[in-house]
């Protein structure tokens, strides 16, 4: 094992456990020098599985997510704005027509993809992406005027971006009839970092859960108007929230803040930083998400209607400033908490898992197949900064067990991990060219 457990504590029920992971290796830059991937395959033997990793294709450009069609074909999003398809294990050279116009700048672009729960009948595909907003009007104060100097970007142009969800019908070769069903009010101008990821997933209730990141943007007004990430605590903004929508983008009547003055009715939970992993627990049906923290506190949470997850007021670790998350040095005197060292704040949810220092987790899924009996029920998390796939075993009681670092010898940033209908795991690397990898049991294990 290359990590050690410092704390395990039961919090609020069978599946709510806090775990701190401290990496035994020094932190790396977010995008350091990477090792070119060889041809493979690579064979591994661990305590719970014997498997090999094979290359499906290495001709993707910054792939971000994937979804499996009923025939086993894979739709793969590329951050730059293309949608690709892999049929019978072969990447088709032409991209799929009918995707929205994406504003691909810095870490924004075409991100997540989800199929409607009734896709077999209606063929509906959903995409989350960065959408160009209106330019700042002359004389408008940019966001850089209200955030710490470290967040200010050079040579701003006044361009803005936000998050949107696009829905279209798959006709077998292209997306047709596409339209935005939701556009967030999370406008961020290019005077500050425009990093704000978006993951989407359909829950067991048939509703669409949408993450709208806001790691740096301040609130529009009030106590957090000059705080890094204060928008996540602004109930009048979609930024820093998980939203719950009907499949046409409208608001469910039972959303927790419907009818509450000052709150966006789409909000399901608030106080989130930058959400890069989202999945549904196969037994409980609960929505699990993870988000990137600042210097510390990448975390996994279980979403609960109406709950607040704390960003930027509280977190289990340190801010980039060196102060504790939520401290005066982190978010300023107006909103900073002198007692931020307690790493606790009444009314805020505690994460299920967190890492310190940060690992930059990305895509996430539970394994439910039969091809790897020893992995059944495990949570798999892609890791960008430390370049690995991480497995967290979860037993029948909901307790976290064995943890494994997988594929770290390949030195690839893992952007997403998904289980295919064949019971195998598929992994995307965040490179250009990027690779789609397949994890399959060794032949002796599948007999």
N, C-alpha and C positions, 0 to 999 in steps of 0.2 A: 504493500500500500504506500502511496506517495502523499497521503494526507493523514491527519490524526483528529479524532473527535475530542473536542474540549468540553462540550456540554450537551446533555440530552435531557429534556424536561418536558413532561406532559403539560399541556395547556388547557384546551377547551374541547376535549372530546377524543374519540377513538383515533381520528386521523390527524390530530393537531399536535405536532411534536416540534420542538425547537432544536435545531442542531447547528453548531458553529463549526465551520471547517477552516482550518488555517493551512494554507499551502506550504509545503516544505521546500518549495523552490522560490527564488526571487521572482517578483512580478516582472512581466514583460510589457513592452510597449504594445498598444492596441493593434498596430499593424507593423510588426517587425519583419526582419528578413525571414523568408519562408523557404523551406526545402522543396524543390520540385518533386512532384509525386512520381514514383517509378511505375512500372507497368503492373506489378502484382502478378498473381494474387498473394495475399499475406495470410499466414496461418497462425492461429492463437489457441492456447489452451489455458483456461482459467479454472477456478474452483467450481464454477457452476455451468460452464459451457466449453465446448470445443467447436471452433468456427473458423471460417475463412472470409476474407474480404476481397471482392472482385470489383473491377472497374466496369461500370455499365457504359458510361461515356465520359470523356474529359473535354468536351467541346462546348461547355456552357460559359456564359459571361456573368460573373457575380450572381449565381443562382440564389434565390431567397427562400422559396418554399415549393411544395409540390402537393398534388392531390391525385388520387387514383380513380380512374374511370371504371365503370363496371366490367369492362373487358380486360382490365389489368394495365391498360395504357396509363402513362403518367403525364399530367400537365405540370410544367415547371415554370415558375416565374423567374425572370431575371431583373435585377434591380434597375437596369437601364431602361426598362419598359417593354421588353419582349416577353411573350408567352410561347413556350416551346412544348413539343410533345414527343414522348418516347414511346414508340410502338414496337412490340415484340423485341424489346431490348435494344432498339436502334433509335437514336436521336434523328428526327427528320430535319433536313437542312433548313427548311423555310420556317419562319416563325408563324404563329397563329394570328390571323387577321381578326379585327374587331375589338382590340383592347383599347382602353381609354388613353388619352394623351397624358403622359406622365411627366411631372416636373422632377427630373432626376438630377438632383444637386446634392453634393456632399453625401450624406448617408440616406437621403430620401430617394424614392422611386417606386417601382412596382414591387409590392411586398407580398402579402399573404393571399392565399386562395382557399376557398371552401366550396363544396358542393351542397346544394340544397338537400335536406333529408329525404325529399321525394324526387331526387334527381332522375331516377329510372323513369318517372312519368313526365316531369316537367322540364328536364335538361337544364336547369338553372345553375349558373356558375357565378360566384361572388369573388370580387377582387378588392383588396385594400391597397391604396396607393397615395402618393403625394401629389396634391393638385395645386396648380399655380393659382394664387390669389391676386387681388388687385394690387398694383403698385401703391406704395405710400404716397399720399397726396403731398405736394410741396408744402413745407412748413410743419408737417406732422412729426411729432417726436418719435424717434425710433426706440425700440426696446432697449437698445444699448444705453440709453440715458438712465435706465432704472435697474441696472444689474451690476454686479461687481466687474471691475476692469478686466479681470481674467477671461470673461466671457465675450468681450467685445471683439468682433471680427473686423479685419482691415478692409478698406475700400468697399463699403456697402453701396448697393445700387438702388435700394428701396423695393426690391422684389420681395414678395411674400409667398408663403406656401401653407397649406393646411392638409388635413387628412380627409379622405373620401372613401366611400364604398360604392363599387360599380356592380351592377347585375346585368347579365346577358344570358342568352340561350345558346347552348352548344348544339350545332347541327351536324357534328361528326367531323368537320374540317375547320370550322371557324366559329367565333362568337358573333351572334347576330342580335339586333334589337337592343344593344347595350345602352344603359343610362345610369347616371348617378342616382342611387336611392337615398344616400345620406352624404352631406358635406358638413364637416365639423366647423365650428366657429373658431378653431384653434389656430388663427393666423399668426405666423411667426415671420418677422422680416429678417433679412440677411445681415443685419447689424450684429446679431448674436448667432450662436451655434443653432443650426436648423435641424439638429438631430431630434426626431420624434417618430419612433417606430409605431407600427400598427399591426396587431394580430387579430384574427377573426376566427370564431368557431360557433357552430350550432350546438346548443345545449339539448338535453333530453326533452325539454319543454318545447322544442321546435323553434325557439327564438335565437336570434343572432346576437352574440356577445362580441363587442368591438372595443379593442384597446386603443386609446388615443394618448400617446406619450407627450409629456411636457416637462422635460428634465430641468430646463433653465428659464423658461419664460416667467415673468412676474405676473401677479394678478392684475386685473384691469384697474382696481381701486382698492382702498381699504388698507388693513394692517399689513398685507403681504404684497403691496404694490411695488415695493423695492426689494423684494426677496428673490433670490435664485429659486426657481421652481414654485413660486408662490401661486401660480395659476392652478396647480393641483388642488389647492385648498379653496379655490374660488368657485362657489356653487353655480355662478352664472356663466361658467365656461365649460366646454366639453374637454378641455385640455387636462391631462393628468387623471383621466377617469376611465372606467370601464362602462360602456353603454350597453343597453339591452333594447333591441329593436325587433319588431315584427319582420317577416321576410320581405316586406315591401319597403322597409325603412321607417315605418310609422311607429308610434310609441305604444307599448302595451299598457293597458289601463291599470295594471297592478304593479307598475314600476314604483320603487320606494319613495320617490320624490314627486310623483304626479300630484299637481295641485298645491304644492308647497311654494310659497312666495319666494322669489329670488333663486330658485333652483331650476336647472335645465331638466325637463321631464325625462330625457333619455338616460340620465345618470343612474347607474346601478351601484357602483362603488366609486370612491374618490380617494385622493391622496396617493396616487401612483406616480412613479418617475418615468421610466422608459421601458415599455413592455415588449419583450422579445420572445416569450414562450407562452403558449396557451393550449390547454388540453382538457379533456373531460375524464374524470375518474370513472373507470369502467363499471364499478360496482355501486358507488354512492351517487353517481351522476353529478357530483360537485364540479364546478369549474375551477381548475388550478391554473395559476399564472405565475410567471417569474419576470422580474424586472432588473435591469442593471442599476446598481447604486453608483455613488461617486467613488471615493478612494476605497471605501468599505461598503459592505452590506448589499451585495447582490442577494436577492431573496426570492423564495417561493411562497406564495400565498394561496389560501383557499378563499374564493370569493363568497361573501355573504351580503345579502341585499341591504343596502343602506350603510354599509360599514366604511370606515375611514382607515386607510393603511399608512398614513403618517407623513408622506413626503410633502414638503421638505422639513417638517417640524421635528421629526424624531426618526431615529434609525439605529441599528445595532452596529455602530462603528464610527469612523471618522469621515469628515468632508475633505474635499481637495484643499481647503484652507489650512487643514491641520487640526481645526477644532472638531468637537463632536458634531454629528449631524443634528441640525436644529439649533446649534449654539450661536452665540453672538458673532463669533468670527466667521461662521458659515453663512448666515442669512441676515446679519445686521442687527443693530441695537433695537430697532422698532419691533422686530418679530422674534429675535433670538432668545433662547431660554438659557439663563444662567445655570440651570440644573440639567442641561442636556447630557452631562456625563452619566446620568442615571440610565440613559438609553431606554427610557420608558415614559409614556405620557398617557394619562387617563383618557379613555375613549378611543384610543388608537389600537388597531389590531397588531398582534405579534406574528411574525412570519413563521411558517412551518419549517423552513430550512433557510439558512443564510451562509454566505461565504465571506470570509475576511482573511486577507485582502481580496479584492474583486477578481473574478475569473472571466467576466463578460459572458454569461450564459446566453444561449440563443434558443433555437427550436427545442421542443420538449414533447414527449409522448409517453404513454403507458404501454407496456407490452402485454398483449392479451392472447397471443397465439400459442400454438402447440409445438412449433418447431424447436423451441428452446424451453423445455420444461423448467429448467433452473432459473429462468428469467421471468417467468409468468408473474404478473403483478408489479414488476419493477418499473421505476420511473427512469427514463433515459433523457439526458440533457446534453445538447450540443454546447461546446465551450469554444469561444473565439480566442480570448487572450492566451490561455494555456493550451490551446490546440489539442483537444481531446474530445472523446465521447464519455460522459460520466453516467454510471449506472447506480441507482439507489434502490436497493432491495426493500420491499415493503411486505411484511408477512400478513397472515390472515387476520391478525388482530389490529392491523393498521400501524404497527410499529416499524420504524426505520431500522434496517439491518445492514447487511454487508454493502460496502461501497467499493466500486471498482473504477479505475481509470482505464479506458479502452482506446486503442488507436493512437495513443499519444506518441508512439514512435514514428508515425507518419508525418508529424509536424504540420498538420493542416488545420486551419480554422474551420470549425464545424458550424455551419449556418443553420441547418435543419436536420431533423431526424423524424421519420414516419414509418409506421408499420404498414406493409402492403397486404392486400387480400390473400397473398400466398403465405402469410405468417412470417415473412422475412422482414428485416429492418433495412431501410434505405436512408442514406446519409448524403447531404449536400455539403460541399466545401465552398467556403466564401473566398473564391479566387477568380482570376481571369487569366487563363481559362480555369473554369471551375469544373469539379468532378462530381458525378453521381456514383456512389458506391453502394454495393449490395452486401449485406452480411448474411451468410447462410451457414447452416451446420456442416461440419465435416461429414463426408459420406458415412463414416463409421457410426456417427451419432444418429443418423436418420434411419438406420435399419430397423 
